[in-house]
Amino acid sequence: MKTPVLVNAAVTYSKLATVWYYAKVELIPSTPAEIPRAIQNLKEIVSSAQTGSFKQLTVKEAVT
């Protein structure tokens, strides 16, 4: 009876370890050097939304 519980606990721990690994890498705050680029990207997104130019992008262009 305890074997399935232990297996489930091991699988859950493994998944949480994977989530934590990526969270530490992906959720770090922006550095001061990255802030101007982020502002520029936001301006481009707003401009694209206002003009509708995003509709002319290919999927490859939109993903990159």
ROKE-50780 format. One line per field, with one value per atom (N, C-alpha, C, CB): z negated, x negated, y; atom name. Coordinates in steps of 0.001 Angstrom, whole numbers. Glycine has a CB too. Layout:
<atoms>
c3 <- (Z  ...)
c1 <- (X  ...)
c2 <- (Y  ...)
at <- (CA  ...)
</atoms>
This chain:
<atoms>
c3 <- (0  0  0  -1172  -624  -710  562  -1888  1367  2575  3528  3287  3861  4753  4170  5053  2874  2239  2397  747  2188  2329  3776  1830  4711  6131  6507  7027  6071  6365  5756  5844  4554  3908  4678  2462  5177  5946  7250  6234  7919  9182  8927  9864  7883  7544  7226  6358  6443  6104  7364  5113  8271  9514  10332  10342  10429  11192  10532  11330  9208  8503  8637  7030  8635  8806  10183  8615  11198  12551  12630  13571  12058  12060  11334  11405  10190  9406  10176  8061  10882  11667  12703  12360  13463  14494  13898  15441  12784  12145  11695  10952  11166  10715  11882  9990  13050  14214  14915  15193  15101  15915  15160  16495  13861  13113  12369  12145  12820  12183  12628  12536  11786  12173  13295  10956  14003  15073  14483  15930  15223  14808  15345  15320  14782  15294  16781  14488  17251  18660  19575  18886  19070  19893  19957  19363  19076  18996  20251  17781  20811  22039  23196  22462  23331  24403  24170  24497  22914  22595  22922  21114  22627  22941  24448  22352  25192  26654  27211  27262  26682  27130  26855  26442  25699  25358  26308  23905  26646  27599  28961  27743  29387  30669  30650  31009  29534  29418  29472  28116  28763  28762  30158  27737  30814  32166  33131  32649  33011  33866  33647  33605  32403  32098  32642  30583  32565  33029  34544  32552  35240  36700  37345  37213  36587  37155  37969  38008  37887  38694  38265  38613  37065  36614  37482  35152  38169  39018  40269  39419  40596  41788  41508  42404  40262  39904  40261  38414  40651  40800  39409  41755  39299  37998  37513  38083  38424  38053  37496  39266  38126  37652  36301  38681  36114  34870  33692  35011  33932  32848  32418  33273  33324  32967  32333  34170)
c1 <- (-796  0  -842  907  -1999  -2807  -3603  -3746  -3805  -4604  -3999  -4747  -2702  -2147  -2259  -691  -2112  -2222  -3636  -1838  -4622  -6017  -6349  -6958  -5833  -6074  -5439  -5513  -4209  -3539  -4293  -2099  -4804  -5573  -6848  -5908  -7510  -8744  -8461  -9413  -7381  -7019  -6660  -5836  -5890  -5512  -6739  -4543  -7656  -8883  -9684  -9733  -9767  -10512  -9913  -10523  -8603  -7942  -8149  -6440  -8042  -8256  -9697  -7893  -10635  -12040  -12262  -12950  -11614  -11739  -11129  -11064  -9951  -9301  -10169  -7905  -10714  -11543  -12803  -11914  -13409  -14612  -14333  -15112  -13254  -12940  -12451  -11894  -11759  -11281  -12448  -10379  -13490  -14650  -15329  -15654  -15321  -15993  -15113  -16385  -13845  -12964  -12327  -11889  -12207  -11482  -12385  -10565  -13626  -14524  -14136  -16017  -14323  -13975  -14883  -14065  -14395  -15182  -16357  -14307  -17447  -18597  -18410  -19943  -19091  -18971  -19329  -19862  -20219  -20606  -19487  -21859  -18591  -17513  -16283  -17113  -16175  -14975  -14761  -15058  -15780  -15531  -15034  -16804  -15573  -15130  -13688  -16057  -13321  -11949  -10977  -11831  -11367  -10522  -10354  -11122  -11438  -11374  -10458  -12787  -10576  -9709  -8244  -10102  -7960  -6585  -6045  -6502  -6871  -6453  -6140  -7548  -6965  -6733  -5431  -7906  -5141  -3909  -2693  -3903  -2743  -1627  -1433  -1871  -2516  -2435  -1845  -3822  -2285  -1779  -285  -2544  148  1569  2393  1779  1856  2591  2718  1905  1663  1679  2218  292  2260  2713  1646  3918  415  -656  -991  -1901  -583  -863  -147  -452  904  1653  871  2986  -157  -948  -2164  -1399  -2357  -3513  -3275  -3824  -4353  -4279  -4388  -5403  -4074  -4174  -5616  -3654  -6543  -7961  -8393  -8830  -7959  -8302  -7653  -7873  -6435  -5721  -6329  -4256  -6868  -7428  -8784  -7547  -9554  -10902  -10888  -11785)
c2 <- (-1195  0  1264  -4  1243  2453  2710  2363  1687  1852  2887  518  2819  3847  5255  3540  5373  6684  7221  6606  6357  6780  7129  5684  6346  6627  7961  5487  8183  9459  10628  9444  10448  11514  11804  11137  10757  10944  11676  9591  11306  11957  13418  11219  13672  15045  15880  15062  15323  16039  16343  15221  15380  15573  16717  14275  16745  17812  19171  17522  19201  20463  20940  20313  20007  20373  20990  19142  20430  20973  22370  20041  22548  23861  24876  23784  24509  25417  25799  24779  24836  25108  26196  23820  26039  27020  28336  26462  28283  29508  30373  29176  29759  30535  31230  29632  30605  31176  32207  30073  31893  32724  33889  31877  33795  34810  35779  34153  35906  36866  38278  36559  39268  40638  41159  41565  42123  42735  43500  43673  43490  44284  45703  43654  46674  48044  48156  48972  47309  47356  46864  46525  46026  45475  46377  44124  47331  48165  49015  49066  49688  50463  49593  51185  48393  47494  47051  46262  46818  46427  47555  46038  48786  49939  50071  51234  49888  49960  48867  49832  47655  46562  46873  45250  47446  47795  48862  48285  49846  50881  50265  51959  49303  48637  47842  47714  47192  46413  47327  45597  48445  49394  49973  50529  50343  50889  49866  51332  48633  47566  47351  46267  47424  47248  48412  47115  49629  50806  50824  52078  50441  50505  49234  50776  48145  46878  46181  47103  46664  46069  44645  46927  44248  42887  41857  42718  42285  41355  40965  41971  41717  41440  40557  42733  40163  39344  37887  39474  37218  35773  35161  35233  33880  33213  33231  31760  33015  32999  34353  32623  35434  36777  37072  37830  36618  36895  36151  36524  34979  34173  34697  32716  35246  35707  37055  35741)
at <- (N  CA  C  CB  N  CA  C  CB  N  CA  C  CB  N  CA  C  CB  N  CA  C  CB  N  CA  C  CB  N  CA  C  CB  N  CA  C  CB  N  CA  C  CB  N  CA  C  CB  N  CA  C  CB  N  CA  C  CB  N  CA  C  CB  N  CA  C  CB  N  CA  C  CB  N  CA  C  CB  N  CA  C  CB  N  CA  C  CB  N  CA  C  CB  N  CA  C  CB  N  CA  C  CB  N  CA  C  CB  N  CA  C  CB  N  CA  C  CB  N  CA  C  CB  N  CA  C  CB  N  CA  C  CB  N  CA  C  CB  N  CA  C  CB  N  CA  C  CB  N  CA  C  CB  N  CA  C  CB  N  CA  C  CB  N  CA  C  CB  N  CA  C  CB  N  CA  C  CB  N  CA  C  CB  N  CA  C  CB  N  CA  C  CB  N  CA  C  CB  N  CA  C  CB  N  CA  C  CB  N  CA  C  CB  N  CA  C  CB  N  CA  C  CB  N  CA  C  CB  N  CA  C  CB  N  CA  C  CB  N  CA  C  CB  N  CA  C  CB  N  CA  C  CB  N  CA  C  CB  N  CA  C  CB  N  CA  C  CB  N  CA  C  CB  N  CA  C  CB  N  CA  C  CB  N  CA  C  CB  N  CA  C  CB  N  CA  C  CB  N  CA  C  CB  N  CA  C  CB  N  CA  C  CB  N  CA  C  CB)
</atoms>
